[in-house]
Amino acid sequence: DLFKGSDRVFKRIDWAGLHRKKVNAHKSAEKMKVITKRLVHRESKKRDKLKELGIAYDFPGYQESNKAFPVQDGASKEKSDASEEKKGKETKSSKKLPTEKRERKLSNAEMNKDTKKRRKMSNDEGAAAKLTTP
């Protein structure tokens, strides 16, 4: 039991990355409503405390931003999904854009050709500079 698991390689777990993915994950409309309701409730408590302390401090908070950007209901989301399906190719091509922008990795042979070209060009420039200098 002393050396149990000693033959396995230790894998480091990226806890920060896992937590980041969890926090930044896409949230449903219901979940966003719960989050917004909680934020508005906490904000109203802060406003009440400020009034008790006699501080006249007015700030646009979550309640104001919630009015400006209402959360979509499930039914309206389904309608928007249906309209995107009608568009067809436009939405599919927009999803492919980020992958098209990625640069293609060069193979070793291509990198060698590229470095040879650069060396040749730099040598030609150096030779031209030697000829022009008195």
Secondary structure, DSSP 8 states (H G I E B T S, - for coil): -TTTTTTS------HHHHHHHHHTS---HHHHHHHHHHHHHHHHHHHHHHHHTT-------HHHHHHHS----HHHHHHHHHHHHHHTHHHHHHHHHHHHHS-----HHHHHHHHHHHHHHHHHHHHHHHHH--
